[in-house]
Amino acid sequence: MAVVSRLSTAFRRDMYQPRVFIADDHLLVLEGFRQLLTDDTRIVGTAHSGAELLEQAQGSAPDIILLDISMPDMSGFDLIPLLKEKLPQVKIILVTMLSEPFYVSEGFRKGANGYVLKQSASTELLTAIRTVMSNRRYVSPEVAADVRESIEHPWSRPDGYHVQLTPRQHEVLGMLANGVPTTAIATALGLSVKTVEFHKAAIMNKLGIKTIAELTRFALVQGMTEL
């Protein structure tokens, strides 16, 4: 068995190992991914922020960048086009806790090549890397079905966010996402509470969103709140 193990290790070394750069603001995640991938890839760098990633990635010449969406200084969505400009051939896999279809669609719209849920990374990450290295997209099976079902939702179309909200609905959405109570929104906008509730229901229906938490995350990605 020892001979087989040594042969297997030698075979892996002879194969091309993708150059991987890992960007996540959690040290435990970085170390976990490093240990997971060390036998099958070459880890060429790590970053804890978007600025650090942009500074180091080009010099590291990665084939793959593993990127968290929720970086401390800028969104992973905003980083993708900047990285693609510097490294046109690089493959970017978003590795995140966010499982709503919007985030998956937005990631691919921005130019990502793969989308892996962190809770599935230990079993899926190598498969995702091999998939995108063969010029195919990878999506965690857990969210793939939901993404297919959401294609008809206006807010998850490949060409981006085109939901037609009224100016008043934009105001209500921004205030809701920033945690302003319905009664306070009504007072600030000179509306009745019932009217604010009507606007909230209309917004959530248009976006296909069911909870205030999802609404807040949506507004965060769209730059409507800094929460």
LUMKE-269156 format. One line per 3 residues: number of its first residue (from 1); their letters; for each residue x, y, z of N, C-alpha, C. Coordinates in Angstrom, 1 decimal. Layout:
# LUMKE-269156
NUM> A> X/Y/Z/X/Y/Z/X/Y/Z | ...
This chain:
# LUMKE-269156
1> MAV> 0.8/-1.2/0.0/0.0/0.0/0.0/0.9/1.3/0.0 | 2.0/1.2/0.7/2.9/2.3/0.8/3.4/2.7/-0.6 | 3.7/1.6/-1.4/4.2/1.8/-2.8/3.2/2.5/-3.6
4> VSR> 1.9/2.0/-3.5/0.8/2.6/-4.2/0.7/4.1/-3.9 | 0.7/4.4/-2.6/0.6/5.8/-2.1/1.7/6.7/-2.7 | 2.9/6.1/-2.7/4.0/6.9/-3.2/3.9/7.2/-4.7
7> LST> 3.4/6.1/-5.4/3.2/6.3/-6.8/2.1/7.3/-7.1 | 1.0/7.2/-6.3/-0.1/8.2/-6.4/0.4/9.6/-6.2 | 1.2/9.8/-5.2/1.7/11.1/-4.9/2.6/11.6/-6.1
10> AFR> 3.5/10.7/-6.6/4.3/11.1/-7.7/3.5/11.4/-8.9 | 2.5/10.7/-9.2/1.6/10.9/-10.3/1.0/12.3/-10.2 | 0.5/12.7/-9.0/-0.1/14.0/-8.8/0.9/15.1/-9.1
13> RDM> 2.2/14.9/-8.7/3.2/15.9/-8.9/3.6/16.1/-10.4 | 3.5/14.9/-11.1/3.8/15.0/-12.5/2.7/15.7/-13.3 | 1.4/15.7/-12.8/0.3/16.3/-13.5/0.4/17.8/-13.2
16> YQP> -0.2/18.6/-14.1/-0.2/20.1/-13.9/-1.1/20.4/-12.8 | -0.5/21.1/-11.8/-1.3/21.6/-10.7/-1.7/23.0/-10.8 | -3.0/23.3/-10.8/-3.4/24.7/-11.0/-2.9/25.6/-9.9
19> RVF> -2.5/26.8/-10.3/-2.0/27.8/-9.4/-3.2/28.5/-8.8 | -3.4/28.4/-7.5/-4.6/28.9/-6.8/-4.2/30.0/-5.8 | -5.0/31.1/-5.9/-4.9/32.2/-4.9/-6.2/32.2/-4.1
22> IAD> -6.1/32.3/-2.8/-7.3/32.3/-1.9/-7.5/33.6/-1.3 | -8.7/34.2/-1.4/-9.1/35.5/-0.8/-10.3/35.3/0.1 | -10.0/35.5/1.4/-11.1/35.4/2.4/-10.6/36.1/3.6
25> DHL> -11.5/36.8/4.3/-11.1/37.6/5.5/-11.1/36.7/6.8 | -11.4/35.4/6.7/-11.3/34.6/7.9/-10.1/33.7/7.8 | -9.2/33.8/8.8/-8.0/33.0/8.8/-8.2/31.5/8.8
28> LVL> -9.2/31.1/9.5/-9.5/29.7/9.6/-10.0/29.1/8.3 | -10.7/29.9/7.5/-11.1/29.5/6.2/-9.9/29.4/5.3 | -9.1/30.4/5.3/-7.9/30.4/4.5/-7.0/29.1/4.7
31> EGF> -6.8/28.8/6.0/-6.0/27.7/6.4/-6.7/26.4/6.0 | -8.0/26.3/6.2/-8.7/25.1/5.8/-8.7/24.8/4.4 | -8.8/25.9/3.5/-8.7/25.7/2.1/-7.3/25.3/1.7
34> RQL> -6.3/25.9/2.3/-4.9/25.6/2.0/-4.7/24.1/2.3 | -5.1/23.6/3.4/-4.9/22.2/3.7/-5.7/21.3/2.8 | -6.9/21.7/2.4/-7.7/20.9/1.5/-7.1/20.7/0.2
37> LTD> -6.4/21.8/-0.3/-6.0/21.8/-1.7/-4.5/21.5/-1.9 | -3.7/21.5/-0.8/-2.3/21.4/-0.9/-1.7/20.3/-1.8 | -2.4/19.1/-1.8/-1.9/18.0/-2.5/-2.1/18.1/-4.0
40> DTR> -3.1/18.8/-4.4/-3.6/18.8/-5.8/-3.4/20.1/-6.5 | -3.1/21.2/-5.8/-2.9/22.5/-6.5/-1.6/23.1/-5.9 | -1.3/24.2/-6.5/-0.2/25.1/-5.9/-0.8/26.3/-5.4
43> IVG> -0.7/26.5/-4.1/-1.3/27.7/-3.5/-0.2/28.8/-3.7 | -0.5/29.9/-4.5/0.4/30.9/-4.8/0.2/32.2/-4.0 | -0.8/32.3/-3.2/-1.0/33.5/-2.4/-2.3/33.5/-1.7
46> TAH> -2.4/34.3/-0.7/-3.6/34.5/0.1/-3.8/36.0/0.4 | -5.1/36.4/0.5/-5.4/37.8/0.8/-6.6/37.8/1.8 | -6.5/38.8/2.7/-7.6/39.0/3.7/-8.5/40.2/3.3
49> SGA> -8.3/40.9/2.2/-9.1/42.0/1.8/-9.0/42.2/0.3 | -10.0/43.0/-0.2/-10.0/43.2/-1.6/-8.7/43.9/-2.1 | -8.3/44.9/-1.3/-7.1/45.7/-1.7/-5.9/44.8/-1.8
52> ELL> -5.8/43.9/-0.8/-4.6/43.0/-0.7/-4.7/42.1/-1.9 | -5.8/41.6/-2.3/-6.0/40.7/-3.4/-5.6/41.4/-4.7 | -6.1/42.6/-4.9/-5.7/43.4/-6.1/-4.2/43.7/-6.2
55> EQA> -3.6/43.9/-5.1/-2.2/44.2/-5.1/-1.3/43.0/-5.4 | -1.7/41.8/-4.9/-0.9/40.6/-5.0/-1.2/39.7/-6.1 | -2.4/39.7/-6.6/-2.9/38.6/-7.5/-2.1/38.6/-8.8
58> QGS> -1.9/39.8/-9.4/-1.2/39.8/-10.7/0.2/39.2/-10.7 | 0.9/39.6/-9.6/2.3/39.1/-9.5/2.4/37.6/-9.2 | 1.3/37.0/-8.7/1.2/35.6/-8.3/0.9/34.7/-9.5
61> APD> 0.3/35.3/-10.6/-0.1/34.6/-11.8/-0.9/33.4/-11.5 | -2.0/33.6/-10.9/-2.9/32.4/-10.6/-3.7/31.9/-11.8 | -4.0/30.6/-11.8/-5.0/30.1/-12.7/-6.4/30.3/-12.2
64> IIL> -6.5/30.1/-10.9/-7.7/30.2/-10.2/-7.7/31.1/-9.0 | -8.7/31.9/-8.8/-8.9/32.7/-7.6/-10.1/32.2/-6.9 | -10.0/31.8/-5.6/-11.1/31.5/-4.8/-11.5/32.8/-4.0
67> LDI> -12.7/33.3/-4.2/-13.0/34.6/-3.7/-14.3/34.6/-2.9 | -14.2/35.1/-1.7/-15.5/35.3/-0.9/-16.2/36.5/-1.4 | -17.5/36.5/-1.4/-18.3/37.6/-1.8/-18.2/38.8/-0.7
70> SMP> -18.2/38.4/0.5/-18.3/39.4/1.6/-16.9/39.7/2.1 | -16.1/40.4/1.3/-14.8/40.9/1.8/-15.0/42.2/2.6 | -14.1/42.5/3.5/-14.3/43.6/4.4/-14.3/45.0/3.8
73> DMS> -13.6/45.2/2.7/-13.5/46.5/2.1/-14.2/46.7/0.8 | -14.6/45.6/0.1/-15.3/45.7/-1.1/-16.0/44.4/-1.4 | -17.0/44.4/-2.2/-17.8/43.2/-2.5/-17.0/42.4/-3.5
76> GFD> -17.1/41.0/-3.3/-16.5/40.2/-4.3/-17.0/40.4/-5.7 | -18.3/40.8/-5.8/-18.9/41.1/-7.1/-18.1/42.3/-7.8 | -17.7/43.3/-7.0/-17.0/44.4/-7.5/-15.6/44.1/-7.9
79> LIP> -15.0/43.1/-7.2/-13.6/42.7/-7.4/-13.5/41.9/-8.8 | -14.5/41.2/-9.1/-14.4/40.3/-10.3/-14.0/41.0/-11.6 | -14.7/42.1/-12.0/-14.2/42.8/-13.2/-12.9/43.4/-13.1
82> LLK> -12.5/43.9/-11.9/-11.2/44.4/-11.7/-10.1/43.4/-11.9 | -10.4/42.2/-11.3/-9.4/41.1/-11.5/-9.3/40.6/-12.9 | -10.5/40.5/-13.6/-10.5/40.1/-15.0/-9.7/41.1/-15.9
85> EKL> -9.8/42.3/-15.5/-9.0/43.4/-16.3/-7.5/43.1/-16.2 | -7.1/42.8/-14.9/-5.7/42.6/-14.7/-5.2/41.2/-15.2 | -6.1/40.2/-15.1/-5.8/38.9/-15.4/-6.9/38.3/-16.3
88> PQV> -6.9/38.6/-17.6/-8.0/38.2/-18.4/-8.3/36.7/-18.5 | -7.2/35.9/-18.3/-7.4/34.4/-18.4/-7.7/33.7/-17.0 | -7.7/34.5/-16.0/-7.9/33.8/-14.6/-9.4/33.3/-14.5
91> KII> -9.5/32.2/-13.8/-10.8/31.7/-13.5/-11.1/32.0/-12.0 | -12.3/32.5/-11.8/-12.7/33.0/-10.5/-13.9/32.1/-10.0 | -13.7/31.5/-8.8/-14.7/30.7/-8.1/-15.1/31.5/-6.9
94> LVT> -16.4/31.9/-6.8/-16.9/32.5/-5.6/-17.2/31.4/-4.6 | -16.7/31.5/-3.4/-16.9/30.6/-2.3/-17.6/31.3/-1.2 | -18.8/31.0/-0.9/-19.6/31.9/0.0/-20.7/31.1/0.8
97> MLS> -21.2/31.8/1.8/-22.4/31.3/2.5/-23.7/31.6/1.9 | -23.7/32.6/0.9/-24.9/33.1/0.3/-25.5/32.1/-0.7 | -26.7/31.6/-0.4/-27.2/30.6/-1.3/-28.4/31.1/-2.1
100> EPF> -28.9/32.3/-2.0/-30.0/32.8/-2.7/-29.7/32.9/-4.2 | -30.6/32.5/-5.1/-30.4/32.5/-6.5/-29.8/33.8/-7.1 | -30.2/35.0/-6.5/-29.8/36.2/-7.0/-28.2/36.3/-7.0
103> YVS> -27.6/35.9/-5.9/-26.2/36.0/-5.7/-25.5/35.2/-6.8 | -26.0/34.0/-7.0/-25.4/33.1/-8.0/-25.4/33.8/-9.4 | -26.6/34.2/-9.8/-26.8/34.9/-11.1/-25.9/36.1/-11.2
106> EGF> -25.9/36.9/-10.1/-25.1/38.1/-10.1/-23.6/37.8/-10.3 | -23.2/36.7/-9.6/-21.8/36.3/-9.7/-21.4/36.0/-11.1 | -22.2/35.2/-11.8/-21.9/34.8/-13.2/-22.0/36.0/-14.1
109> RKG> -23.0/36.9/-13.8/-23.1/38.1/-14.7/-21.8/39.0/-14.6 | -21.2/39.0/-13.4/-20.0/39.8/-13.2/-18.8/39.2/-13.8 | -18.9/37.9/-14.1/-17.8/37.2/-14.8/-17.2/36.0/-14.0
112> ANG> -17.8/35.6/-12.9/-17.3/34.4/-12.2/-17.4/33.2/-13.0 | -16.6/32.2/-12.7/-16.6/30.9/-13.5/-17.2/29.8/-12.6 | -17.3/30.0/-11.3/-17.9/29.0/-10.5/-18.5/29.6/-9.2
115> YVL> -19.3/28.8/-8.6/-20.0/29.3/-7.3/-20.1/28.1/-6.4 | -19.4/28.1/-5.3/-19.4/27.0/-4.3/-19.9/27.5/-3.0 | -20.8/26.8/-2.3/-21.2/27.1/-1.0/-20.1/26.7/0.0
118> KQS> -19.8/27.5/1.0/-18.7/27.2/1.9/-19.0/25.9/2.7 | -20.3/25.7/3.0/-20.7/24.5/3.7/-20.4/23.2/2.9 | -20.2/23.4/1.6/-20.0/22.2/0.7/-18.6/22.2/0.2
121> AST> -17.8/23.1/0.6/-16.4/23.3/0.0/-15.5/22.1/0.2 | -15.6/21.4/1.3/-14.7/20.3/1.6/-14.9/19.2/0.6 | -16.1/19.0/0.1/-16.4/17.9/-0.9/-16.5/18.4/-2.3
124> ELL> -16.6/19.7/-2.5/-16.8/20.2/-3.9/-15.7/21.1/-4.5 | -14.8/21.6/-3.7/-13.9/22.6/-4.2/-12.9/22.1/-5.3 | -12.4/20.9/-5.1/-11.5/20.3/-6.1/-12.3/20.0/-7.4
127> TAI> -13.5/19.5/-7.3/-14.3/19.3/-8.5/-14.6/20.6/-9.2 | -14.9/21.7/-8.4/-15.1/23.0/-9.0/-13.9/23.5/-9.7 | -12.7/23.3/-9.1/-11.5/23.8/-9.8/-11.2/23.0/-11.1
130> RTV> -11.4/21.7/-11.0/-11.2/20.9/-12.3/-12.2/21.3/-13.3 | -13.4/21.6/-12.9/-14.5/21.9/-13.9/-14.1/23.3/-14.6 | -13.8/24.3/-13.8/-13.6/25.6/-14.4/-12.3/25.6/-15.2
133> MSN> -11.3/24.8/-14.8/-10.1/24.7/-15.6/-10.3/24.0/-16.9 | -11.4/23.3/-17.1/-11.8/22.7/-18.4/-12.7/23.6/-19.1 | -12.8/24.9/-18.7/-13.6/25.9/-19.4/-15.1/25.7/-19.3
136> RRY> -15.5/25.1/-18.2/-16.9/24.9/-17.9/-17.3/25.6/-16.6 | -18.5/26.0/-16.4/-19.0/26.6/-15.2/-19.3/25.5/-14.1 | -19.1/25.9/-12.8/-19.5/25.0/-11.8/-20.4/25.8/-10.8
139> VSP> -21.5/25.1/-10.4/-22.4/25.6/-9.4/-22.7/24.5/-8.4 | -22.6/24.8/-7.1/-23.0/23.8/-6.1/-24.3/23.2/-6.4 | -24.5/21.9/-6.4/-25.8/21.3/-6.7/-26.9/21.7/-5.8
142> EVA> -26.5/22.1/-4.6/-27.5/22.6/-3.6/-28.3/23.8/-4.1 | -27.6/24.6/-4.9/-28.3/25.9/-5.4/-28.6/25.8/-6.9 | -28.1/24.9/-7.6/-28.2/24.8/-9.0/-29.7/24.8/-9.4
145> ADV> -30.5/23.9/-8.8/-31.9/23.8/-9.1/-32.6/25.1/-8.9 | -32.3/25.8/-7.7/-33.0/27.1/-7.4/-32.6/28.1/-8.5 | -31.4/28.1/-8.9/-31.0/29.1/-9.9/-31.8/28.9/-11.2
148> RES> -31.9/27.6/-11.6/-32.7/27.3/-12.9/-34.1/27.8/-12.7 | -34.7/27.6/-11.5/-36.1/28.0/-11.3/-36.3/29.5/-11.3 | -35.2/30.2/-11.0/-35.3/31.7/-10.8/-35.0/32.4/-12.1
151> IEH> -34.7/31.7/-13.2/-34.3/32.4/-14.4/-35.4/33.4/-14.8 | -36.6/33.1/-14.6/-37.7/34.0/-15.0/-37.9/35.2/-14.1 | -37.2/35.2/-13.0/-37.4/36.4/-12.1/-36.6/37.6/-12.7
154> PWS> -37.2/38.7/-12.8/-36.6/39.9/-13.4/-35.3/40.2/-12.8 | -35.2/40.0/-11.4/-34.0/40.5/-10.7/-32.8/39.5/-10.9 | -33.0/38.4/-11.5/-31.9/37.4/-11.6/-31.5/37.1/-13.1
157> RPD> -31.9/38.0/-14.0/-31.6/37.8/-15.4/-30.1/38.0/-15.6 | -29.5/37.3/-16.6/-28.1/37.4/-16.8/-27.6/38.8/-17.1 | -28.5/39.6/-17.7/-28.1/41.0/-18.0/-28.2/42.0/-16.8
160> GYH> -28.6/41.4/-15.7/-28.6/42.2/-14.5/-29.9/42.6/-13.9 | -29.9/43.6/-13.0/-31.0/44.1/-12.2/-31.9/45.0/-13.0 | -33.0/44.6/-13.5/-33.9/45.5/-14.3/-35.3/45.5/-13.7
163> VQL> -35.5/45.3/-12.5/-36.8/45.4/-11.9/-37.3/46.8/-11.9 | -38.5/47.1/-12.4/-39.0/48.4/-12.5/-39.7/48.8/-11.2 | -38.9/49.4/-10.2/-39.5/49.9/-9.0/-39.8/51.4/-9.2
166> TPR> -40.8/51.9/-8.6/-41.1/53.3/-8.7/-40.2/54.0/-7.8 | -40.0/55.4/-7.9/-39.2/56.1/-7.0/-39.6/56.0/-5.6 | -40.9/55.9/-5.3/-41.3/55.7/-3.9/-40.9/54.4/-3.4
169> QHE> -41.0/53.3/-4.2/-40.6/52.0/-3.8/-39.1/51.9/-3.5 | -38.3/52.6/-4.3/-36.9/52.7/-4.0/-36.6/53.3/-2.7 | -37.4/54.4/-2.4/-37.2/55.0/-1.0/-37.6/54.1/0.1
172> VLG> -38.7/53.4/-0.1/-39.1/52.5/0.9/-38.1/51.3/1.1 | -37.7/50.8/0.0/-36.7/49.7/0.0/-35.4/50.1/0.7 | -34.9/51.3/0.4/-33.7/51.7/1.1/-33.8/51.8/2.6
175> MLA> -35.0/52.4/3.0/-35.2/52.6/4.4/-35.5/51.2/5.1 | -36.2/50.3/4.5/-36.4/49.0/5.1/-35.1/48.3/5.3 | -34.3/48.3/4.2/-33.0/47.6/4.3/-32.0/48.2/5.3
178> NGV> -32.2/49.5/5.7/-31.4/50.1/6.7/-32.0/49.9/8.1 | -33.1/49.1/8.2/-33.7/48.8/9.5/-34.6/49.8/10.1 | -35.1/50.7/9.2/-36.1/51.7/9.7/-37.5/51.0/9.8
181> PTT> -38.1/51.2/11.0/-39.4/50.6/11.2/-40.5/51.1/10.3 | -41.5/50.3/10.0/-42.6/50.7/9.1/-43.2/52.0/9.5 | -43.4/52.2/10.8/-44.1/53.4/11.3/-43.2/54.6/11.1
184> AIA> -41.9/54.5/11.3/-41.0/55.6/11.0/-40.9/55.9/9.6 | -41.0/54.9/8.7/-41.0/55.2/7.3/-42.2/56.0/6.9 | -43.3/55.6/7.4/-44.6/56.3/7.2/-44.5/57.7/7.6
187> TAL> -44.0/58.0/8.7/-43.8/59.4/9.2/-42.9/60.2/8.3 | -41.7/59.6/8.0/-40.7/60.3/7.2/-41.2/60.6/5.8 | -42.0/59.7/5.2/-42.5/59.9/3.8/-43.9/60.5/3.8
190> GLS> -44.5/60.8/4.9/-45.8/61.4/4.9/-46.9/60.4/4.4 | -46.7/59.1/4.7/-47.6/58.1/4.2/-48.3/57.4/5.4 | -49.3/56.7/5.1/-50.0/55.9/6.2/-49.2/54.6/6.3
193> VKT> -49.2/53.9/7.5/-48.6/52.7/7.7/-49.1/51.6/6.7 | -50.4/51.7/6.4/-50.9/50.7/5.4/-50.3/50.9/4.0 | -50.1/52.1/3.6/-49.5/52.4/2.3/-48.0/51.9/2.3
196> VEF> -47.3/52.1/3.4/-45.9/51.6/3.4/-45.9/50.0/3.3 | -46.8/49.4/4.0/-47.0/47.9/4.0/-47.3/47.5/2.5 | -48.1/48.2/1.9/-48.5/47.9/0.5/-47.2/48.0/-0.4
199> HKA> -46.4/49.1/-0.2/-45.2/49.2/-1.0/-44.2/48.1/-0.7 | -44.1/47.7/0.5/-43.2/46.6/0.9/-43.6/45.3/0.3 | -44.9/45.0/0.3/-45.4/43.8/-0.3/-45.1/43.8/-1.8
202> AIM> -45.3/44.9/-2.5/-45.1/45.0/-3.9/-43.7/44.9/-4.3 | -42.8/45.4/-3.5/-41.3/45.3/-3.7/-40.9/43.9/-3.6 | -41.3/43.2/-2.6/-40.9/41.8/-2.3/-41.5/40.9/-3.4
205> NKL> -42.7/41.2/-3.8/-43.3/40.4/-4.9/-42.5/40.5/-6.2 | -42.1/41.8/-6.5/-41.4/42.0/-7.8/-40.0/41.3/-7.8 | -39.4/41.3/-6.6/-38.0/40.8/-6.5/-38.0/39.3/-6.2
208> GIK> -39.2/38.7/-5.9/-39.3/37.3/-5.6/-38.6/37.0/-4.3 | -38.7/38.0/-3.3/-38.0/37.8/-2.0/-39.1/37.7/-1.0 | -38.8/36.8/0.0/-39.9/36.5/1.0/-39.6/37.0/2.4
211> TIA> -38.4/37.4/2.7/-38.1/37.9/4.1/-37.3/39.2/4.0 | -37.4/39.9/5.1/-36.7/41.2/5.3/-35.2/41.0/5.2 | -34.7/39.8/5.8/-33.3/39.5/5.7/-32.8/39.4/4.3
214> ELT> -33.6/38.7/3.4/-33.2/38.6/2.0/-33.2/40.0/1.4 | -34.2/40.8/1.7/-34.4/42.1/1.2/-33.2/43.0/1.5 | -32.7/42.8/2.8/-31.5/43.6/3.2/-30.3/43.2/2.4
217> RFA> -30.1/41.9/2.2/-28.9/41.4/1.5/-29.0/41.9/0.0 | -30.2/41.8/-0.5/-30.3/42.3/-1.9/-29.9/43.8/-2.0 | -30.4/44.6/-1.1/-30.1/46.0/-1.1/-28.6/46.3/-0.9
220> LVQ> -28.0/45.5/0.0/-26.6/45.6/0.2/-25.8/45.4/-1.1 | -26.1/44.3/-1.8/-25.4/44.0/-3.1/-25.6/45.2/-4.1 | -26.8/45.7/-4.1/-27.2/46.8/-5.0/-26.6/48.2/-4.6
223> GMT> -26.0/48.2/-3.4/-25.4/49.5/-3.0/-26.4/50.4/-2.4 | -27.6/49.9/-2.0/-28.6/50.7/-1.4/-28.4/50.9/0.1 | -27.6/50.1/0.7/-27.3/50.2/2.2/-25.9/49.8/2.4
226> EL> -25.3/50.3/3.5/-23.9/49.9/3.9/-23.9/49.0/5.1 | -25.1/48.4/5.4/-25.1/47.6/6.6/-24.2/46.4/6.4
